[in-house]
Amino acid sequence: MEEIKNKVDFIFYSNNTPNTFKIQLILLELQKSHGITFETILVDISNRENYSDEFVKINPNKKVPAIIDQTVIKPFVIFESVSILIYLAQKYNTFIPDVKKHPEENSNVITWAVWQAANLGPMFGQFTHFFKFSPIANEYSLQRYHNEVQRILRLLDERLSVSTYIAGNEYSIADIASAGWMLYLNITPLYNANKQRFPYLFRWIELLNQRESVKEVNENISISLKSFDPRKSRALYTDDSELINAGAPIGIEKVILKYD
């Protein structure tokens, strides 16, 4: 990991993946609206830098994202992506309604942000692992997480059929939380998700695409996908060179995923 030599408001530990893109989104928004400064340190998980003694001091859970708030007298770490979103939103009084003035709206934003961390993120992550990175296809795991991904997509589409944004009529950290994963649909076909199946979800994505922060993150997602080498990820789970170099999990062609 690189060192930050300049004094900035926030140090951001990232690796250009869905959970870190949501933190990049809010930092870019705050940079524009509040003039904050931040620098990014890339943590190479394919080389297990997240297990280094240096990084474990930042996050004992050994995962990105994490940030260090250096705007205070005694800088400190915040980790877990939605925890970071809530902290920054409350610190700068933006992207979250005031809890005293608008308690119901505040609760809606926090609820949908936590929903993402408890449902969308873990289920999409597990499906992606078994569909892309697992050395050998596991039909039970694929079917289980496929069904959950489809359920979550349906739920999100239903929610957005009655609400402009996920938590209400204003852009909030609830949208930023889900955008880390959903913006990938701008660039690559995933989960058999399209405008015909999920019209309100894609309407929401197109609305988000108008924001400058989202445009920058979309470009970063595109760059990360072009440079991504799945063999490095597969090598985290097996030493077998044949399995590492396979184009997909061995046997996945035998698994038939059903869509409604």
C-alpha positions in Angstrom: 0.0 0.0 0.0 1.1 3.5 -0.7 1.7 6.2 1.8 -0.2 9.5 1.9 2.3 12.3 2.0 -0.1 15.3 1.8 -2.5 16.4 4.6 -6.0 15.7 3.4 -9.4 15.5 5.2 -9.9 11.8 4.5 -7.7 8.8 3.6 -9.8 6.3 1.7 -8.8 2.6 1.5 -10.2 1.1 -1.7 -9.8 -1.6 -4.3 -12.2 -0.5 -7.0 -15.0 -3.0 -6.2 -18.7 -2.4 -5.5 -18.4 -1.7 -1.8 -15.7 0.8 -2.3 -17.4 2.6 -5.3 -20.2 3.7 -3.0 -17.7 5.4 -0.7 -16.0 7.0 -3.7 -19.5 8.3 -4.7 -20.1 10.1 -1.4 -16.6 11.5 -1.2 -16.9 12.9 -4.7 -20.3 14.5 -3.8 -18.8 16.0 -0.6 -15.8 17.2 -2.5 -18.1 19.2 -4.8 -20.6 20.4 -2.1 -18.3 20.9 0.9 -14.8 21.2 -0.5 -13.5 18.2 1.3 -10.2 16.6 0.3 -9.3 13.0 0.1 -6.7 10.6 -1.2 -7.1 7.0 -2.1 -4.9 4.1 -1.1 -5.5 1.0 -3.2 -5.4 -2.3 -1.3 -4.4 -5.2 -3.5 -6.5 -8.0 -2.2 -5.2 -10.4 -4.8 -1.8 -10.1 -3.1 -3.5 -10.3 0.3 -2.5 -6.8 1.3 -5.7 -6.6 3.4 -4.1 -9.3 5.7 -1.0 -7.2 6.2 -0.2 -6.0 9.7 -0.4 -2.5 8.4 -3.9 -2.8 7.1 -5.2 -5.0 10.0 -4.5 -2.0 12.3 -6.9 0.0 10.0 -9.6 -2.6 9.8 -9.4 -5.8 12.0 -12.0 -7.3 9.7 -9.4 -7.2 6.9 -11.8 -5.7 4.3 -12.1 -2.5 2.3 -13.5 0.1 2.3 -12.2 2.0 5.3 -11.5 5.7 5.8 -9.5 7.8 8.3 -11.1 11.1 9.3 -8.2 13.6 9.7 -10.5 16.6 10.1 -10.5 16.1 13.9 -7.8 16.6 16.5 -7.3 12.9 17.0 -7.8 11.1 13.6 -9.7 7.9 13.7 -10.9 5.0 11.4 -14.4 4.2 10.2 -14.9 0.9 8.4 -17.9 -1.0 6.9 -19.3 0.7 3.9 -22.7 1.7 5.2 -21.2 2.8 8.5 -19.0 5.1 6.6 -22.0 6.4 4.6 -24.0 7.1 7.7 -21.0 8.8 9.4 -20.2 11.1 6.5 -23.9 12.0 5.9 -24.4 12.9 9.5 -21.1 14.7 9.8 -21.9 17.0 6.8 -25.7 17.0 7.3 -26.4 15.8 3.7 -28.0 12.8 2.0 -29.8 12.0 5.2 -32.8 13.9 6.7 -32.4 15.4 10.2 -33.6 12.9 12.7 -35.3 15.5 15.0 -37.0 17.4 12.2 -37.9 14.4 10.0 -37.7 11.2 12.0 -39.7 9.0 9.6 -37.7 10.1 6.6 -34.4 9.6 8.5 -35.5 6.1 9.5 -36.4 5.3 5.9 -32.9 6.3 4.7 -31.1 4.4 7.3 -33.3 1.3 6.9 -32.8 1.1 3.2 -29.1 1.7 3.5 -28.8 -1.1 6.1 -31.0 -3.3 3.9 -28.4 -3.0 1.2 -25.7 -4.1 3.6 -27.7 -7.0 4.9 -29.2 -8.2 1.6 -28.2 -6.8 -1.7 -24.4 -6.7 -1.0 -24.0 -10.1 0.6 -26.3 -11.9 -1.8 -24.8 -10.3 -5.0 -21.4 -10.9 -3.6 -22.0 -14.6 -3.0 -23.6 -15.2 -6.3 -20.7 -13.4 -8.1 -18.3 -15.6 -6.2 -19.9 -18.9 -7.2 -20.7 -17.8 -10.7 -17.3 -16.3 -11.6 -14.6 -17.1 -9.1 -15.3 -20.5 -7.5 -12.8 -23.0 -9.0 -15.6 -25.6 -9.3 -19.3 -25.0 -9.9 -21.5 -25.7 -6.9 -25.1 -26.1 -8.1 -26.8 -25.7 -4.7 -24.9 -22.5 -3.9 -25.5 -21.1 -7.4 -29.2 -21.8 -7.3 -29.6 -20.4 -3.7 -27.8 -17.1 -4.4 -29.3 -16.8 -7.9 -32.8 -17.0 -6.4 -31.9 -14.4 -3.7 -30.4 -12.0 -6.4 -33.6 -12.3 -8.4 -35.8 -11.7 -5.3 -33.8 -8.6 -4.4 -34.0 -7.2 -8.0 -37.7 -7.7 -7.9 -38.0 -6.0 -4.6 -35.9 -3.0 -5.6 -37.9 -2.6 -8.8 -41.2 -2.7 -6.9 -39.9 -0.2 -4.4 -38.8 2.2 -7.2 -42.2 1.9 -8.9 -43.6 3.9 -6.0 -40.6 6.1 -5.1 -38.3 8.2 -7.2 -35.4 7.2 -5.1 -34.9 4.2 -2.9 -35.8 5.9 0.5 -38.2 8.5 -0.8 -38.2 11.5 -3.1 -34.7 12.7 -2.4 -31.3 11.3 -3.3 -29.7 9.8 -0.2 -27.2 7.4 1.2 -29.7 4.6 0.6 -29.2 5.2 -3.2 -25.5 5.5 -2.8 -25.3 2.2 -1.0 -27.1 0.3 -3.7 -25.5 2.2 -6.5 -22.1 0.5 -5.8 -23.5 -2.7 -7.2 -26.3 -1.5 -9.5 -24.1 0.9 -11.6 -22.4 -2.2 -13.1 -25.6 -2.7 -15.1 -24.7 0.4 -17.2 -21.7 -1.5 -18.5 -22.2 -5.2 -18.5 -25.2 -7.6 -18.6 -25.6 -9.2 -15.2 -28.2 -11.3 -13.5 -30.4 -11.2 -16.7 -31.4 -7.7 -15.6 -32.8 -5.5 -18.3 -35.3 -2.7 -18.8 -38.0 -5.1 -19.8 -37.8 -7.1 -16.6 -37.0 -4.2 -14.2 -38.2 -0.9 -15.8 -38.2 1.1 -12.6 -34.8 -0.1 -11.5 -33.3 1.1 -14.8 -35.2 4.4 -14.6 -33.5 5.0 -11.3 -30.1 4.1 -12.7 -30.6 6.5 -15.6 -31.6 9.2 -13.0 -28.4 8.5 -11.1 -26.3 8.6 -14.3 -27.0 12.4 -14.5 -24.9 13.1 -11.4 -21.3 14.1 -12.0 -20.1 11.7 -9.2 -21.9 8.8 -10.8 -20.4 9.6 -14.2 -16.9 9.4 -12.7 -17.6 6.2 -10.9 -19.1 4.7 -14.1 -15.9 5.4 -15.9 -13.9 3.8 -13.0 -16.1 0.8 -13.1 -15.5 0.4 -16.9 -11.7 0.7 -16.4 -11.7 -1.8 -13.5 -13.7 -4.3 -15.6 -11.3 -4.0 -18.5 -8.2 -4.6 -16.4 -9.8 -7.2 -14.1 -8.1 -10.7 -14.2 -10.4 -13.3 -12.7 -7.5 -15.7 -12.4 -6.1 -13.6 -9.6 -9.3 -13.9 -7.7 -9.6 -17.7 -8.4 -6.1 -18.1 -7.1 -7.2 -17.0 -3.7 -9.3 -20.2 -3.4 -7.2 -22.9 -5.1 -3.6 -23.7 -6.0 -4.6 -25.9 -8.9 -3.3 -24.1 -12.1 -5.9 -25.8 -14.3 -8.7 -24.4 -12.1 -7.1 -21.0 -11.9 -6.8 -20.7 -15.6 -10.2 -22.0 -16.5 -12.5 -19.4 -18.1 -15.2 -20.2 -15.6 -15.9 -22.5 -12.7 -15.5 -26.1 -13.9 -18.9 -27.6 -14.6 -20.9 -24.4 -14.6 -22.3 -25.2 -18.1 -24.4 -28.0 -16.5 -26.1 -25.6 -14.1 -29.3 -24.1 -15.5 -30.5 -20.9 -13.8 -34.2 -20.1 -14.2 -35.6 -16.6 -14.6 -39.3 -15.6 -14.2 
